[in-house]
């Protein structure tokens, strides 16, 4: 195979002279954003890291309009950047600086088409907010488990395009596990209707899994069949301290063995992460007395109405007696549970206030986490002895947000140099443990160049072959992933 043949083709920066007229004929005034000020929210990511320009922002109202827009863009060789709620962490929905790209916003495709409680499914269009899906499930006495801090602004299409995870992935999986079928507009404007609410379908390749996580590089997801589950009727929550990260890994194994699928969340944060939140987020307080090397927020949930508190107390009591953990605080009320979660959710806010974070969204085999962390700590401190490491994440599925905090007054040139240096150290070590440099935030622009270094050559080339087959003109979200 000759991978050179798969490189994106060079393209002109000037939009096609007939583009505006043809898209206006499809979408009308309501479906086009042309004014520079009105376009502004679409041209940068919510973190403010990436900025671009666009010839137009197209806002189709349904799948048919999306298909018509894509046909025009295909015929005029116009590159397209699909955008949902624009809450991504890797710059995957931001146009480049050429001004030649069209942003295709799915925000007007915001209908929940069908709720089927008997099949435990819901059909939502790409622009439906995650919070709206969760509410629709609740209204039907069902539960949609994906939960993110941005659920009031992120969209189902974006969740699928990035294979979103979150705190519930330990029990329910990422969006790959929560979507049964998709409707997708292909780069040439054809519509693939795969909206089948089936748990079993062995009739060939699973095309939905190729589209999920493809970050808009293969087509435009316009709707999806999502799994619903019975509503949990009870929860039990605890905050746990331990001297060593390995002890928390062992506690996780014990909870899995004794609580099974009732284990809904196992969130880890280092003492340094907790201290950062306590210092920078008002109204927070430490759940446990004294200092502990690492902390875990543990939650059980079940459709049964009672019994979880006793079960969690028994497991954690045994862990205390065995010396596995050094402190336990069981939540006795909803307010206390909310306080626990505010500590976990406050880390991102605290990092912004404390300095400039070099972020690593990494995934490791759970059995390797306790070995990886001290090795990474040591390697970084050899480079910068006073470095502040903010280590937290979803220990239950091996996803760490292993971040390095620089002082807020660090000059930009020094930040850029540290970014390259620290990324190489952390990601090289992740690669040694056969982990991933992007666990749940996607590749986008952020990890694009590193992806080629860490993906096995055959795997990378297979991805490029799929891209070439579905999008031979490289019109879909150019500059992302590849």
C-alpha positions in Angstrom: 0.0 0.0 0.0 1.2 3.5 -0.8 0.1 5.9 1.9 1.3 8.9 -0.1 -1.7 8.4 -2.4 -4.0 9.0 0.6 -2.6 12.5 1.6 -5.3 15.3 1.4 -5.2 17.2 -1.9 -4.2 20.9 -2.0 -7.1 23.2 -2.3 -7.7 26.8 -3.1 -8.6 29.2 -0.3 -11.4 30.9 -2.4 -15.0 29.7 -2.0 -16.8 28.7 -5.2 -18.5 31.8 -6.8 -21.8 30.0 -7.0 -21.8 28.6 -3.5 -23.8 31.3 -1.8 -26.6 31.4 -4.3 -27.0 27.6 -4.4 -27.1 27.2 -0.6 -29.4 30.1 -0.2 -31.8 28.4 -2.6 -31.8 25.4 -0.3 -31.8 27.0 3.2 -33.2 30.5 2.8 -32.2 33.4 5.0 -33.0 31.5 8.2 -30.6 28.7 7.3 -27.5 30.8 6.5 -25.3 32.9 8.8 -23.3 35.3 6.8 -22.8 38.4 9.0 -19.4 38.4 10.6 -20.6 39.2 14.1 -23.3 36.5 13.9 -20.7 34.0 12.7 -18.4 34.7 15.6 -19.7 32.0 18.0 -19.1 29.3 15.4 -15.5 30.3 14.6 -13.7 29.3 17.8 -13.9 26.5 20.3 -15.4 27.1 23.7 -11.9 26.9 25.3 -10.7 29.7 23.1 -7.7 27.7 21.9 -8.6 27.5 18.2 -9.9 30.2 15.9 -10.8 30.2 12.2 -12.9 31.7 9.4 -15.7 30.4 7.3 -17.3 31.4 4.0 -20.7 30.6 5.4 -22.5 28.9 8.3 -25.2 26.6 7.0 -28.0 25.6 9.4 -30.2 22.9 7.7 -33.5 22.1 9.4 -33.6 18.4 8.5 -31.9 15.5 6.8 -33.1 16.4 3.3 -31.7 19.9 3.6 -28.4 18.5 5.0 -28.2 16.1 2.0 -28.8 19.0 -0.4 -26.1 21.1 1.2 -23.6 18.3 1.0 -24.4 17.7 -2.7 -23.6 21.3 -3.4 -20.4 21.2 -1.4 -19.4 18.0 -3.1 -20.0 19.4 -6.6 -18.2 22.7 -5.8 -15.3 21.0 -3.9 -16.1 23.0 -0.8 -14.8 21.6 2.5 -17.3 21.2 5.3 -16.8 21.4 9.1 -19.8 19.8 11.0 -20.5 21.5 14.3 -22.9 20.5 17.1 -22.9 22.2 20.5 -19.2 23.3 19.9 -18.2 22.0 23.4 -15.3 19.7 22.2 -11.9 19.7 23.9 -9.7 19.0 20.9 -10.6 21.7 18.3 -12.4 19.1 16.1 -15.3 21.5 15.2 -13.3 24.7 14.4 -12.7 25.8 10.8 -9.2 26.6 9.6 -8.1 30.2 8.8 -8.6 30.0 5.0 -12.2 31.3 4.9 -13.0 28.7 2.3 -14.8 26.1 4.6 -18.5 25.9 5.2 -19.6 25.2 8.8 -22.6 22.9 8.9 -24.4 23.5 12.2 -26.9 20.8 13.2 -28.6 23.0 15.8 -31.9 23.3 13.9 -32.2 19.5 13.7 -33.5 19.3 17.2 -36.5 16.9 17.2 -36.9 13.8 19.3 -38.7 11.7 16.6 -39.7 8.6 18.5 -39.7 7.3 22.1 -40.3 3.6 22.3 -40.5 2.4 26.0 -41.2 -1.2 25.0 -38.1 -1.4 22.8 -36.2 0.8 25.3 -35.1 3.2 22.5 -35.4 6.8 21.5 -34.7 8.4 18.1 -33.1 11.8 18.4 -31.8 14.2 15.7 -28.3 15.4 15.8 -29.0 18.8 17.2 -30.9 17.6 20.3 -29.2 18.5 23.5 -28.0 15.7 25.7 -30.0 17.2 28.6 -33.2 17.0 26.4 -32.6 13.3 25.7 -32.1 12.6 29.4 -35.3 14.4 30.2 -37.3 12.7 27.5 -36.1 9.3 28.8 -37.1 10.3 32.3 -40.5 11.4 31.1 -41.0 7.9 29.7 -39.9 6.4 33.0 -36.6 5.4 31.5 -32.9 6.4 31.8 -30.3 7.6 29.4 -27.0 7.2 31.2 -24.6 9.5 29.3 -23.9 12.4 31.7 -21.5 15.2 31.0 -20.8 18.6 32.6 -21.8 20.2 29.3 -25.0 18.3 28.8 -27.0 21.5 28.7 -25.2 22.6 25.6 -23.6 19.6 23.9 -25.6 17.7 21.2 -26.3 14.1 20.4 -24.6 14.4 17.0 -21.4 15.8 18.7 -21.5 13.1 21.4 -21.6 10.4 18.7 -19.0 12.1 16.5 -16.5 12.1 19.4 -17.7 8.9 21.1 -18.3 10.8 24.3 -17.8 9.0 27.6 -18.1 10.6 31.1 -18.6 9.4 34.6 -21.1 6.6 33.7 -18.9 4.9 31.1 -17.7 2.5 33.8 -21.1 0.8 33.9 -22.8 1.8 30.6 -20.0 2.4 28.2 -19.3 5.3 25.8 -21.7 6.4 23.0 -20.6 3.4 21.0 -22.4 1.2 23.5 -25.5 3.5 23.7 -26.3 3.9 20.0 -28.1 1.1 18.1 -28.5 2.8 14.7 -27.6 6.0 12.8 -28.8 8.2 10.0 -25.9 9.7 8.1 -25.5 12.0 5.2 -22.4 11.0 3.2 -19.9 13.4 1.6 -21.6 13.2 -1.8 -25.1 13.9 -0.3 -26.5 10.4 -0.3 -28.4 9.4 2.8 -27.6 6.2 4.7 -30.7 5.3 6.8 -29.5 2.9 9.4 -32.1 3.9 12.1 -32.7 0.3 13.2 -33.4 -0.3 16.9 -31.9 -3.8 16.9 -29.7 -5.4 19.5 -28.7 -8.1 17.1 -27.9 -7.5 13.4 -25.2 -9.8 11.9 -25.9 -8.8 8.3 -22.5 -7.5 7.4 -20.1 -4.7 8.5 -21.2 -2.6 11.4 -21.1 0.8 9.6 -22.4 2.8 12.6 -19.2 2.0 14.5 -17.1 3.4 11.7 -19.1 6.7 11.9 -19.1 6.9 15.7 -15.9 8.6 16.8 -15.0 9.7 13.3 -15.2 13.4 14.3 -17.1 14.5 11.2 -14.4 13.2 8.8 -16.6 10.6 7.1 -20.1 12.1 7.0 -22.7 14.1 8.9 -24.6 12.2 11.5 -28.2 13.5 11.4 -30.1 11.2 13.8 -29.6 8.2 16.0 -31.4 5.4 17.7 -30.3 5.5 21.4 -30.6 2.9 24.1 -32.8 3.5 27.1 -32.6 1.7 30.4 -34.7 1.2 33.5 -34.5 4.2 35.9 -32.3 3.7 38.9 -34.4 3.9 42.1 -31.7 4.1 44.7 -28.0 5.2 45.0 -25.3 4.9 47.6 -22.3 7.3 47.6 -19.0 7.4 49.5 -15.8 9.3 49.6 -12.7 7.2 50.2 -9.1 8.0 51.0 -6.1 5.8 50.4 -2.3 6.2 50.9 -1.5 4.5 47.5 -3.1 4.5 44.1 -2.6 0.7 44.0 -4.9 0.4 47.0 -7.7 2.2 45.1 -7.2 -0.2 42.2 -7.6 -3.1 44.5 -10.7 -1.5 46.0 -12.2 -1.1 42.5 -11.7 -4.8 41.9 -13.4 -5.7 45.2 -16.4 -3.5 44.4 -16.7 -5.0 41.0 -16.6 -8.5 42.5 -19.1 -7.9 45.2 -21.4 -5.3 43.7 -21.3 -6.2 40.1 -23.2 -3.9 37.8 -24.4 -1.8 40.7 -21.0 0.0 40.6 -21.9 3.1 38.6 -19.0 5.4 39.2 -15.4 5.2 40.6 -13.8 8.6 40.2 -10.2 9.2 41.4 -8.4 12.4 42.3 -4.9 12.9 43.9 -4.4 14.8 47.1 -2.9 17.6 45.0 -6.1 17.7 42.8 -8.3 17.9 45.9 -6.1 20.6 47.5 -6.4 22.7 44.3 -10.2 22.5 44.4 -10.3 23.4 48.1 -8.1 26.4 47.4 -9.9 27.8 44.4 -13.5 26.8 44.5 -15.6 28.6 47.1 -17.9 26.5 49.3 -15.9 23.3 49.1 -14.6 21.4 52.1 -12.6 18.2 52.6 -14.7 15.1 53.2 -12.1 13.4 55.3 -9.7 14.5 58.1 -6.0 14.5 57.4 -4.1 14.0 54.2 -4.5 11.0 51.9 -2.3 10.3 48.9 -5.4 9.6 46.7 -9.2 9.9 46.9 -12.0 8.1 45.2 -15.7 9.0 44.8 -17.7 5.7 44.7 -21.3 5.4 43.7 -23.6 2.4 43.5 -27.0 2.5 41.8 -29.8 0.0 41.3 -33.4 -0.4 40.2 -34.2 -1.9 43.6 -35.4 0.7 46.1 -33.1 -0.3 49.1 -30.1 -2.2 50.2 -27.3 -0.3 48.5 -26.2 1.7 51.5 -25.6 -1.5 53.6 -23.8 -3.2 50.7 -21.4 -0.2 50.2 -20.8 0.1 53.9 -19.9 -3.5 54.2 -17.4 -3.5 51.3 -15.8 -0.3 52.5 -15.7 -1.5 56.1 -13.9 -4.6 55.1 -11.4 -2.4 53.1 -10.8 -0.3 56.2 -10.2 -3.3 58.4 -7.7 -4.8 55.8 -5.8 -1.5 55.7 -6.7 -1.0 52.0 -8.1 2.5 52.6 -7.3 5.1 55.2 -10.6 6.9 55.4 -14.3 6.6 54.4 -17.1 9.1 54.5 -20.5 7.6 53.5 -23.1 10.1 52.2 -26.1 10.3 54.5 -28.1 12.8 52.4 -28.5 14.2 48.9 -26.8 17.4 49.9 -23.7 15.5 51.0 -23.6 13.5 47.8 -23.9 16.8 45.8 -20.9 18.2 47.8 -18.9 15.1 46.9 -19.6 15.6 43.3 -18.9 19.3 43.4 -15.4 18.5 44.5 -14.9 16.1 41.6 -16.5 18.5 39.1 -14.6 21.5 40.5 -11.2 20.4 39.2 -11.5 22.0 35.8 -12.6 25.3 37.3 -9.8 25.2 39.8 -7.2 24.5 37.1 -8.3 27.6 35.2 -7.9 29.8 38.3 -4.6 28.3 39.4 -2.6 28.4 36.2 -2.2 27.1 32.6 -2.8 23.3 32.3 -1.1 21.0 29.9 -3.8 18.3 29.6 -3.4 14.6 28.9 -6.6 12.7 28.3 -5.1 9.2 28.4 -6.4 5.6 28.7 -4.5 2.7 30.3 -5.2 -0.9 31.3 -6.6 -0.6 34.8 -4.0 -3.0 36.0 -1.2 -0.7 34.8 -2.4 2.6 36.3 -0.7 2.2 39.7 2.6 1.5 38.0 2.3 4.2 35.3 1.5 7.2 37.6 4.7 7.2 39.8 6.9 6.6 36.7 5.2 9.5 34.9 5.6 11.7 38.0 9.3 10.9 38.2 9.9 11.5 34.5 8.3 14.9 34.6 10.0 16.0 37.8 13.4 15.1 36.2 12.6 17.8 33.6 11.0 20.3 36.0 11.5 19.5 39.7 8.8 22.0 40.9 6.1 20.9 38.4 2.5 20.6 39.7 0.8 17.5 38.6 -3.0 17.4 38.7 -4.0 13.8 38.3 -7.7 12.8 38.3 -10.1 10.8 36.2 -12.4 7.8 35.7 -10.3 5.1 37.3 -13.2 2.6 36.8 -12.4 2.5 33.0 -8.7 3.4 33.1 -9.2 7.0 31.8 -6.8 9.5 33.5 -6.7 13.3 33.1 -3.1 13.5 33.9 -2.5 17.2 33.7 0.5 19.5 34.4 -0.1 22.9 35.8 2.1 25.8 34.9 2.0 29.2 36.6 -0.5 31.7 35.0 2.3 34.1 34.2 4.4 31.6 32.2 5.4 33.2 28.9 3.8 31.8 25.8 7.1 30.6 24.3 7.9 28.7 27.5 4.4 27.2 27.6 4.8 26.0 24.0 8.2 24.4 24.8 6.9 22.7 27.9 3.8 21.5 26.0 5.9 19.6 23.4 8.3 18.3 26.1 5.7 17.1 28.6 3.5 15.6 25.9 6.4 13.5 24.6 7.3 12.2 28.1 3.7 11.3 29.0 2.6 9.9 25.7 5.8 7.9 25.2 5.1 6.2 28.5 1.4 5.7 27.7 2.6 4.0 24.5 4.9 1.7 26.5 1.8 0.5 28.5 -0.2 0.0 25.2 -2.6 2.8 26.2 -4.2 5.6 24.2 -3.3 9.3 24.0 -7.0 10.2 23.6 -9.5 8.4 25.8 -12.6 10.5 25.5 -11.9 13.9 24.1 -11.1 12.9 20.5 -8.2 13.7 18.2 -9.3 16.8 16.5 -6.5 19.3 15.9 -5.0 18.8 19.4 -3.6 15.2 18.9 -3.6 15.0 15.1 0.2 15.2 14.6 0.9 12.9 17.6 -1.6 10.3 16.4 0.7 9.4 13.5 3.5 8.8 15.9 1.6 6.5 18.2 -0.8 4.7 16.0 0.6 1.4 14.5 1.4 2.1 10.9 -1.0 -0.5 9.6 -3.8 0.8 11.7 -3.2 4.3 10.6 -3.2 3.3 7.0 -6.4 1.4 7.3 -8.0 4.5 8.8 -6.8 6.5 5.8 -8.1 3.9 3.4 -11.6 4.2 4.9 -11.3 8.0 4.7 -10.3 7.7 1.1 -13.1 5.4 0.2 -15.9 7.5 1.8 -14.5 11.0 1.2 -12.1 10.8 -1.8 -11.9 14.6 -2.2 -11.1 15.1 1.5 -13.9 17.6 2.0 -15.1 16.4 5.4 -13.5 18.3 8.3 -10.1 18.6 6.7 -7.1 18.9 9.1 -8.8 16.9 11.8 -7.5 13.4 12.8 -5.4 13.2 9.6 
